[in-house]
């Protein structure tokens, strides 16, 4: 086993790091105390009787039923939005088809005009 002698460098290092070590230990002690305080409070929140358990269960059932009603309403709204989306999609498809037909008519008219002007030269 090697013996360490305290020279001035080692002593200086120990003195400089001592406040950090003390601060860390203080934080650790504080954390341990907070955890033990929380575990004590958790035991205080336990129901005292069967009646209080029944009350808490009935409260939770009421909340669950309210959530279920809310879920049903949300499902209805989602279904209604889906129907609206279908109508919009159909309308968009009709508009796209009309735009394609209009494009074909315009291209036909343009080709016809170009052909006519090439066959019959314009005389000024």
VOLOPA-854412 format. One record per residue (C-alpha): residue in three letters; x, y, z. Coordinates in nm, 2 decimals. Each point is the difference from the previous one (the first is absolute). Example, Ala and Ser with C-alpha at 12.3 -4.5 7.8 and 13.67 -1.06 7.14 Angstrom:
2
residu = Ala, east = 1.23, north = -0.45, up = 0.78
residu = Ser, east = 0.14, north = 0.34, up = -0.07
***
This chain:
124
residu = Unk, east = 0.00, north = 0.00, up = 0.00
residu = Unk, east = 0.13, north = 0.34, up = -0.10
residu = Unk, east = 0.01, north = 0.28, up = 0.25
residu = Unk, east = -0.11, north = 0.34, up = -0.11
residu = Unk, east = 0.16, north = 0.30, up = 0.15
residu = Unk, east = -0.19, north = 0.32, up = 0.02
residu = Unk, east = 0.20, north = 0.25, up = -0.20
residu = Unk, east = -0.11, north = 0.36, up = -0.07
residu = Unk, east = -0.15, north = -0.09, up = -0.34
residu = Unk, east = -0.22, north = -0.28, up = 0.14
residu = Unk, east = -0.11, north = 0.21, up = 0.29
residu = Unk, east = -0.09, north = 0.29, up = -0.23
residu = Unk, east = -0.20, north = -0.24, up = -0.22
residu = Unk, east = -0.19, north = -0.14, up = 0.31
residu = Unk, east = -0.07, north = 0.35, up = 0.13
residu = Unk, east = -0.13, north = 0.12, up = -0.34
residu = Unk, east = -0.23, north = -0.30, up = -0.06
residu = Unk, east = -0.13, north = -0.02, up = 0.36
residu = Unk, east = -0.28, north = 0.26, up = -0.06
residu = Unk, east = -0.13, north = -0.19, up = -0.30
residu = Unk, east = 0.00, north = -0.33, up = 0.19
residu = Unk, east = -0.19, north = 0.16, up = 0.29
residu = Unk, east = -0.25, north = 0.16, up = -0.24
residu = Unk, east = -0.06, north = -0.34, up = -0.17
residu = Unk, east = -0.05, north = -0.17, up = 0.33
residu = Unk, east = -0.24, north = 0.27, up = 0.11
residu = Unk, east = -0.20, north = -0.04, up = -0.31
residu = Unk, east = -0.01, north = -0.38, up = 0.04
residu = Unk, east = -0.12, north = 0.03, up = 0.36
residu = Unk, east = -0.27, north = 0.25, up = -0.11
residu = Unk, east = -0.11, north = -0.24, up = -0.27
residu = Unk, east = -0.02, north = -0.30, up = 0.24
residu = Unk, east = -0.20, north = 0.21, up = 0.25
residu = Unk, east = -0.25, north = 0.11, up = -0.28
residu = Unk, east = -0.05, north = -0.36, up = -0.11
residu = Unk, east = -0.07, north = -0.11, up = 0.36
residu = Unk, east = -0.25, north = 0.30, up = 0.04
residu = Unk, east = -0.18, north = -0.10, up = -0.32
residu = Unk, east = -0.03, north = -0.37, up = 0.11
residu = Unk, east = -0.16, north = 0.12, up = 0.32
residu = Unk, east = -0.24, north = 0.22, up = -0.18
residu = Unk, east = -0.10, north = -0.29, up = -0.23
residu = Unk, east = -0.11, north = -0.20, up = 0.30
residu = Unk, east = -0.21, north = 0.30, up = 0.12
residu = Unk, east = -0.20, north = 0.00, up = -0.33
residu = Unk, east = -0.12, north = -0.36, up = 0.05
residu = Unk, east = -0.38, north = -0.03, up = 0.05
residu = Unk, east = -0.11, north = -0.05, up = 0.36
residu = Unk, east = -0.30, north = -0.22, up = -0.06
residu = Unk, east = -0.20, north = -0.21, up = -0.24
residu = Unk, east = -0.24, north = 0.29, up = -0.05
residu = Unk, east = 0.26, north = 0.23, up = -0.12
residu = Unk, east = 0.11, north = -0.27, up = -0.24
residu = Unk, east = -0.35, north = -0.02, up = -0.13
residu = Unk, east = -0.02, north = 0.37, up = -0.04
residu = Unk, east = 0.32, north = 0.02, up = -0.19
residu = Unk, east = -0.11, north = -0.29, up = -0.23
residu = Unk, east = -0.33, north = 0.18, up = -0.07
residu = Unk, east = 0.18, north = 0.32, up = -0.08
residu = Unk, east = 0.23, north = -0.18, up = -0.23
residu = Unk, east = -0.30, north = -0.18, up = -0.17
residu = Unk, east = -0.16, north = 0.34, up = -0.05
residu = Unk, east = 0.32, north = 0.14, up = -0.16
residu = Unk, east = 0.02, north = -0.31, up = -0.22
residu = Unk, east = -0.36, north = 0.03, up = -0.12
residu = Unk, east = 0.06, north = 0.37, up = -0.08
residu = Unk, east = 0.31, north = -0.09, up = -0.20
residu = Unk, east = -0.20, north = -0.27, up = -0.18
residu = Unk, east = -0.27, north = 0.25, up = -0.10
residu = Unk, east = 0.27, north = 0.24, up = -0.12
residu = Unk, east = 0.16, north = -0.28, up = -0.20
residu = Unk, east = -0.34, north = -0.08, up = -0.17
residu = Unk, east = -0.05, north = 0.36, up = -0.09
residu = Unk, east = 0.35, north = 0.02, up = -0.14
residu = Unk, east = -0.06, north = -0.31, up = -0.21
residu = Unk, east = -0.32, north = 0.16, up = -0.13
residu = Unk, east = 0.19, north = 0.31, up = -0.10
residu = Unk, east = 0.27, north = -0.20, up = -0.17
residu = Unk, east = -0.26, north = -0.19, up = -0.20
residu = Unk, east = -0.16, north = 0.33, up = -0.10
residu = Unk, east = 0.33, north = 0.14, up = -0.11
residu = Unk, east = 0.07, north = -0.32, up = -0.20
residu = Unk, east = -0.33, north = 0.05, up = -0.18
residu = Unk, east = 0.09, north = 0.36, up = -0.08
residu = Unk, east = 0.34, north = -0.11, up = -0.12
residu = Unk, east = -0.17, north = -0.25, up = -0.24
residu = Unk, east = -0.23, north = 0.28, up = -0.14
residu = Unk, east = 0.30, north = 0.23, up = -0.05
residu = Unk, east = 0.20, north = -0.28, up = -0.17
residu = Unk, east = -0.29, north = -0.07, up = -0.24
residu = Unk, east = -0.03, north = 0.37, up = -0.07
residu = Unk, east = 0.37, north = 0.02, up = -0.07
residu = Unk, east = -0.01, north = -0.30, up = -0.23
residu = Unk, east = -0.29, north = 0.16, up = -0.20
residu = Unk, east = 0.19, north = 0.33, up = -0.02
residu = Unk, east = 0.31, north = -0.19, up = -0.12
residu = Unk, east = -0.19, north = -0.18, up = -0.26
residu = Unk, east = -0.16, north = 0.32, up = -0.13
residu = Unk, east = 0.34, north = 0.16, up = -0.01
residu = Unk, east = 0.14, north = -0.29, up = -0.21
residu = Unk, east = -0.30, north = 0.03, up = -0.24
residu = Unk, east = 0.05, north = 0.38, up = -0.03
residu = Unk, east = 0.37, north = -0.05, up = -0.06
residu = Unk, east = -0.08, north = -0.25, up = -0.28
residu = Unk, east = -0.25, north = 0.24, up = -0.16
residu = Unk, east = 0.25, north = 0.29, up = 0.02
residu = Unk, east = 0.28, north = -0.21, up = -0.15
residu = Unk, east = -0.23, north = -0.12, up = -0.28
residu = Unk, east = -0.10, north = 0.36, up = -0.08
residu = Unk, east = 0.37, north = 0.10, up = 0.00
residu = Unk, east = 0.10, north = -0.28, up = -0.23
residu = Unk, east = -0.29, north = 0.08, up = -0.23
residu = Unk, east = 0.09, north = 0.37, up = -0.01
residu = Unk, east = 0.37, north = -0.08, up = -0.07
residu = Unk, east = -0.10, north = -0.24, up = -0.28
residu = Unk, east = -0.24, north = 0.25, up = -0.16
residu = Unk, east = 0.25, north = 0.28, up = 0.01
residu = Unk, east = 0.27, north = -0.22, up = -0.15
residu = Unk, east = -0.24, north = -0.11, up = -0.29
residu = Unk, east = -0.14, north = 0.34, up = -0.07
residu = Unk, east = 0.27, north = 0.26, up = 0.01
residu = Unk, east = -0.09, north = 0.34, up = 0.14
residu = Unk, east = 0.02, north = 0.27, up = -0.26
residu = Unk, east = 0.04, north = 0.35, up = 0.11
***
